[in-house]
Amino acid sequence: MSDGTKSFSGAQINNAGAATWTAGNFNSRGGAIFNNQAGATFDTDFNGNFAFNQGGVRTQFNNAGTFTKSGGTGTTTFSTALNNSGTVNVDSGTLAFNGGYTQTAGVLSLDGGDVSSTSVLAIQGGQIIGDGTLFADVNNTGGTISPGFSAGQLTVDGDLDLGSGSDWFMEIGGLAQSTQ
């Protein structure tokens, strides 16, 4: 997907293969849904906007496959709701969730990039792993937060709420530790 602005309204797009977003923004409205299906990949290598900016019911990006921000040192912004049950890799720049981020399973992995959000990151399952900064409030009610890739540093620049169903794993002095 390159060149120019892409617009969709009230439609559903199902990606079952390999999609690469290299240029141009997305404009959406009217309850449009983009499904990155299990086994599918969606890669963006630049700083674009996947925007909910045309009114109506908020659009959604549902990720059950692998979404990767692989390039661009600036910010790629989602003002649509992003629901993750697959893998989200942030390898470069910043991935901004300004329409909400809910994770029910899978992984949010910071490996060279950061995450920001204007709303609370809702971690209901799965993991947050890696080295980087979460510029957001995080509400972990059923997932696991594990800094680094044995060992590393994960910074939360916001409030961190660890619910009774959450886990926090860290390495201290080379030994794995867990708190609940």
URJO-V84158 format. One line per field, one symbol per residue. ss: DSSP state (H for helix, E for strand, L for the rest). psi: psi as a letter, one per 30 degrees, with the letter a starting at -180 (. if undefined). Layout:
BEGIN
ss = ???
psi = ???
END
This chain:
BEGIN
ss = LLLLLEEEELLEEEELLEEEELLLLEEEELLLEEEELLLLEEEELLLLEEEELLLLLLLEEEELLEEEELLLLLEEEELLEEEELLEEEELLLEEEELLLEEELLLEEEEELLEEEELLLEEELLLEEEEEEEEELLEEELLLEEEEELLLLLEEELLLEEELLLLEEEEEELLEEEEEL
psi = jlklkkkkkglkkjjgbjkkjflklkkllhgkkjjjlkflkjkkgajakjkjgglakklkjjjfbkkkjflkfbkkkjglkjkkgbkjkjfkbkjkjggkkkjfaakjkjifllklkflkjjjflalklakakjilkkjjfgakkjkahilakkkjiakjjjlfglljklkkgfkklkk.
END
